[in-house]
């Protein structure tokens, strides 16, 4: 039996995922979470075979939760989910240690296949993104956003969505001066002068919706 923790901030989505997964004889959902912090706690409490983790959640968010789960247990098997089916989100999640990446726009049966693959330690990448990832790697990552470190990327996305420096600091459990340093580096690397320009860059690269 594959034991799964579902982490997504939308209750309706979690319910749909639970019904889909538990319709299979070999999967059971042992816990649910609606924030990054709750996902980490559910992982500690249940020690699941697979964590199905949405990257966009309140609080510390999915990428930070993924980093902390993997820091606690290097063998943790995580399937990352995103509403944004772009290679950049996928690459960042895989670099942080996710075994799989799936777009929420995928067909329902794909989720079950991905969970089964990740549970056995195999990688699973959304078929629609696999070619895009390969081509991006061959191109050497031409987007300036690829120059951002993992933490800079996290700060960039939060700023692009309108979060304040203090809010980001509170969510990531770091000082506001640390976030300010990341913000300076992000602006320098992306050639952006203010938060509005960062938002436009994120929209242009399909990282957030307008």
C-alpha positions as CSV (number, residue, x, y, z in Angstrom):
1,X,0.0,0.0,0.0
2,X,1.4,3.4,-1.0
3,X,0.9,5.9,1.8
4,X,0.4,9.5,0.6
5,X,0.3,13.0,2.1
6,X,-1.6,15.5,0.0
7,X,-0.5,19.2,0.3
8,X,-2.6,21.8,-1.5
9,X,-4.2,24.9,-0.2
10,X,-7.5,24.2,-2.1
11,X,-9.8,21.8,-0.2
12,X,-11.7,21.0,-3.3
13,X,-8.5,20.0,-5.1
14,X,-7.4,17.8,-2.2
15,X,-10.8,16.1,-2.1
16,X,-10.6,15.4,-5.8
17,X,-7.1,14.0,-5.5
18,X,-8.0,11.9,-2.5
19,X,-11.0,10.4,-4.3
20,X,-8.9,9.7,-7.4
21,X,-6.0,8.1,-5.6
22,X,-8.1,6.1,-3.1
23,X,-10.1,4.6,-6.0
24,X,-6.9,2.6,-6.6
25,X,-6.5,-0.5,-4.5
26,X,-2.8,0.2,-3.8
27,X,-3.0,3.8,-2.5
28,X,-4.2,5.4,0.7
29,X,-4.1,9.1,1.7
30,X,-2.8,9.3,5.3
31,X,-2.7,13.1,5.7
32,X,-3.6,16.4,4.2
33,X,-2.0,19.9,4.4
34,X,-3.0,23.4,3.2
35,X,0.3,25.2,3.9
36,X,4.0,24.6,3.5
37,X,4.3,24.4,7.3
38,X,1.5,21.9,7.6
39,X,3.1,19.8,4.8
40,X,6.3,19.5,6.8
41,X,4.4,18.6,9.9
42,X,2.3,16.0,8.1
43,X,5.5,14.5,6.7
44,X,7.1,14.2,10.2
45,X,3.9,12.8,11.7
46,X,3.0,10.2,9.0
47,X,6.3,9.4,7.3
48,X,4.5,8.7,4.0
49,X,5.8,6.9,1.0
50,X,5.0,9.9,-1.2
51,X,4.3,13.6,-0.6
52,X,2.1,15.2,-3.3
53,X,3.1,18.8,-2.9
54,X,1.7,21.9,-4.6
55,X,4.4,24.5,-5.1
56,X,2.1,27.5,-4.6
57,X,0.7,27.5,-1.1
58,X,0.4,30.1,1.7
59,X,3.1,30.4,4.3
60,X,6.5,29.2,3.4
61,X,5.2,27.8,0.2
62,X,5.9,24.5,-1.6
63,X,9.5,25.0,-2.7
64,X,10.6,25.9,0.8
65,X,8.6,23.0,2.2
66,X,10.2,20.7,-0.3
67,X,13.7,21.9,0.7
68,X,12.9,21.4,4.4
69,X,11.4,17.9,3.9
70,X,14.4,16.8,2.0
71,X,16.8,18.4,4.5
72,X,15.1,16.3,7.2
73,X,14.9,13.1,5.2
74,X,17.2,12.9,2.1
75,X,15.2,9.8,0.9
76,X,11.8,11.6,1.0
77,X,9.9,10.9,-2.2
78,X,8.1,14.0,-3.3
79,X,5.9,14.6,-6.4
80,X,5.7,18.4,-7.0
81,X,2.5,19.9,-8.5
82,X,2.1,23.2,-10.2
83,X,-0.7,25.1,-11.9
84,X,2.0,26.6,-14.1
85,X,3.2,24.0,-16.7
86,X,6.5,25.7,-17.4
87,X,10.0,24.2,-17.5
88,X,11.3,26.7,-15.0
89,X,9.1,25.5,-12.1
90,X,9.8,21.9,-13.0
91,X,13.5,22.4,-13.0
92,X,13.5,24.3,-9.7
93,X,11.5,21.5,-8.0
94,X,13.7,18.8,-9.4
95,X,16.8,20.6,-8.3
96,X,15.4,20.8,-4.8
97,X,15.0,17.1,-4.7
98,X,11.6,16.3,-6.0
99,X,11.4,12.9,-7.8
100,X,8.6,14.0,-10.0
101,X,6.8,17.0,-11.4
102,X,3.3,17.2,-12.7
103,X,1.1,20.0,-14.1
104,X,-2.3,20.3,-12.5
105,X,-3.7,20.4,-16.0
106,X,-2.6,16.8,-16.6
107,X,-5.2,14.1,-17.2
108,X,-6.4,12.5,-13.9
109,X,-5.0,9.1,-14.6
110,X,-1.5,10.7,-14.9
111,X,-1.5,11.6,-11.2
112,X,-1.9,7.9,-10.2
113,X,0.9,6.9,-12.6
114,X,3.2,9.6,-11.2
115,X,2.5,8.6,-7.6
116,X,3.2,5.0,-8.3
117,X,6.5,5.9,-10.1
118,X,7.7,8.2,-7.4
119,X,6.8,5.6,-4.7
120,X,9.3,3.2,-6.3
121,X,12.0,5.8,-6.5
122,X,11.6,6.5,-10.2
123,X,11.5,9.9,-11.7
124,X,8.3,11.1,-13.3
125,X,8.1,14.3,-15.4
126,X,4.9,15.6,-16.9
127,X,5.1,14.3,-20.5
128,X,4.2,17.7,-21.9
129,X,7.1,19.2,-20.2
130,X,9.8,16.6,-20.7
131,X,10.7,17.9,-24.2
132,X,10.7,21.5,-23.1
133,X,13.1,20.7,-20.2
134,X,15.4,18.9,-22.6
135,X,15.5,21.7,-25.1
136,X,16.0,24.3,-22.3
137,X,19.0,22.3,-21.0
138,X,20.4,22.1,-24.5
139,X,20.0,25.8,-24.9
140,X,21.9,26.3,-21.6
141,X,19.0,28.2,-20.0
142,X,18.8,31.4,-22.0
143,X,16.4,33.1,-19.6
144,X,18.0,35.6,-17.1
145,X,15.7,34.1,-14.5
146,X,17.9,30.9,-14.7
147,X,20.7,33.0,-13.1
148,X,18.8,33.3,-9.9
149,X,19.7,31.0,-7.0
150,X,16.9,28.8,-5.5
151,X,16.3,31.3,-2.6
152,X,16.4,34.3,-5.0
153,X,13.9,32.6,-7.2
154,X,11.5,32.0,-4.3
155,X,11.8,35.7,-3.2
156,X,11.4,36.8,-6.9
157,X,8.1,34.9,-7.2
158,X,6.7,36.2,-3.9
159,X,7.6,39.8,-4.8
160,X,6.1,39.3,-8.3
161,X,2.8,38.2,-6.6
162,X,2.8,41.4,-4.5
163,X,4.2,40.3,-1.2
164,X,6.1,42.8,1.0
165,X,9.7,42.2,2.1
166,X,8.5,41.8,5.7
167,X,5.8,39.3,4.7
168,X,8.4,37.2,2.8
169,X,10.8,37.4,5.8
170,X,8.0,36.1,8.1
171,X,7.0,33.3,5.7
172,X,10.6,32.1,5.1
173,X,11.7,32.6,8.7
174,X,14.6,34.9,7.8
175,X,15.4,38.5,8.6
176,X,14.0,41.4,6.5
177,X,17.6,42.4,5.7
178,X,18.3,39.0,4.3
179,X,15.3,39.3,2.0
180,X,16.4,42.8,1.1
181,X,19.8,41.4,0.0
182,X,18.0,38.8,-2.1
183,X,15.8,41.5,-3.6
184,X,18.9,43.6,-4.5
185,X,20.5,40.6,-6.2
186,X,17.3,39.7,-8.1
187,X,17.0,43.2,-9.4
188,X,20.6,43.3,-10.5
189,X,20.4,39.9,-12.2
190,X,17.1,40.6,-14.0
191,X,17.8,44.3,-14.7
192,X,14.6,45.3,-12.9
193,X,14.1,48.6,-11.2
194,X,11.0,47.9,-9.1
195,X,8.4,45.4,-8.0
196,X,6.1,46.1,-11.0
197,X,8.9,45.2,-13.4
198,X,9.5,42.0,-11.6
199,X,5.8,41.2,-11.9
200,X,5.9,41.8,-15.6
201,X,8.9,39.6,-16.0
202,X,7.2,36.8,-14.1
203,X,4.0,37.1,-16.3
204,X,6.1,37.2,-19.5
205,X,7.8,34.0,-18.6
206,X,4.6,32.2,-17.6
207,X,5.5,32.0,-13.9
208,X,2.4,33.7,-12.6
209,X,-0.9,34.7,-14.2
210,X,-1.8,38.3,-15.1
